[in-house]
Amino acid sequence: MHPETRSLFPELEKLLCYLMVTPVTSATAESSLSTLRILKSYILNSLCILNVYGKLTDDLNIEKLISEFVNKNEYRSMYLAKNN
């Protein structure tokens, strides 16, 4: 496009640039929703298992389990450990 013509339509030029970089599909959003669906299923299944084996899980020390889980990984201990 010639510079003279470009100066006549600055907003149109911006719009065309935005349209050129906008994704055509919503694959990212669909992928996120799919991941959330998988996570929800995993959590629900875990809760069902805990409910079925309730007598075994009643005796668990939750604080100790959480502490062990957090301390097994440096990243977890940096971001999930309690700040006292």
Secondary structure, DSSP 4 states (H G I P E B T S, - for coil): --HHHHHH-HHHHHHHHHHHHS-SS-HHHHHHHHHHHHHHHHHHHHHHHHHHTHHHHTT--HHHHHHHHHHTSHHHHHHHS---
